[in-house]
Amino acid sequence: MLLFDVTHTSHSTANTGVQRVTRELFRALRAITPVRPVLWDPFACAWREPDRHETDLLETAPSRRPSLRRGARWSWRQRWRGHLDRIRGNPRAVRGNASAFLTTEIFSSTVWESYPHLWSRITGPRIAIFHDAIPLKLPYLTPRGTVRRFPAYLKQLRAFDGVAALSNASRKDLAGYWEWLGPEAGPPMTTIPPGLHLSADPSADSAEQAEPPRILCVGSIEGRKNQATLLRACDQLWKDGESFHLDFVGIANRETGGEAIQLLDALREQGQPVTWHGPVREAELLRLYQACRFTVYPSYYEGFGLPVWESLRHGKPCICGTGGALAETARGGGCLTVESISDPFVLARAVRQLLRDSERRAALAAEARMRRFPTWEESAQKLLQWIESRPTANRRGGSGS
């Protein structure tokens, strides 16, 4: 039995990168091995299985209207029930042992301090998924609370029996940080890229006939995603007479994405053809992918960059940078990579090229359709095989700084 930590995701309707990896890997793993979701209830002070409502958020959130905030939310009913559970001796607490433990979330200090209560029941390896080291690489574009917490989180990952990174770039970043910390060796690492749903039809190209053409940008509105540069680039193109509509999809991080949000509002007030859809359901995201001619992912640095693969899976070329894992995500065709992604003039030139050069656009689309992407089921199978191969000698405790 694999215990799967879903503490945050079971209390959020957001579907950003961490939540998507959590939900998809849980679904795929459950189809091939016994999996038991568990969460830390801070009101009961105990680990327990999700209730019906929490299970619903874990399994069906992508089909709901997504939340406008990332944080976990606990209802008053859940809080009072947790307090009551604690008084009654926690009848819902996790019982029995399990053969392995997996967390895909960036666990908080509170969850970390609670791990000893759960890990004493784990007879096999304890595994963590590592997403990225962006708070270290770009602290000035990361929420302050995340920057403060992150060094301790990276150090705590050394207590696991194995860490699976989503990209080679992320694995290298983590290994470099552990080496910088000192002589204590970290656990074994591997790279297991995320998967994709394969329900899209990459041969659909009706967007080529639509006028004006639509350009899509998918990703949280935040500083490191660099939407502000894209907006400046597109504003210059509109002033130069280019005709296109720009669509944004993503939740807003107002702490770091304030500049992009202000630019969006200003351009809309000026009557420029730009729409911010906010976070959307999967069905609406599919419609927007089908409607666009190509996408732009102007992020400075990524631990993977799933929207790039999603765009290519829909047969849509993607303009993106090369920071972090983006170079390996784009490798294989379908992308127009931009080295100076922070320069609005350089980005505008790339956008203009794909708007005007139908042959170049068609060639990139053909490359995208030729690429093969792993399914979530394949990623889960690879992860499970690696978990089962892990020794359990790395017992360095479940708490500490």
PyMOL commands that set and color helices and strands:
alter all, ss='L'
color gray80, all
select helices_A, chain A and resi 9-11+17-30+52-63+76-87+109-119+134-137+139-141+144-159+168-181+206-209+223-225+227-239+258-269+282-291+306-313+326-330+344-356+358-370+376-388
alter helices_A, ss='H'
color red, helices_A
select strands_A, chain A and resi 2-5+35-41+46-48+100-103+126-130+162-165+189-191+214-218+245-249+274-276+294-297+318-320+335-337
alter strands_A, ss='S'
color yellow, strands_A
deselect
rebuild
show_as cartoon
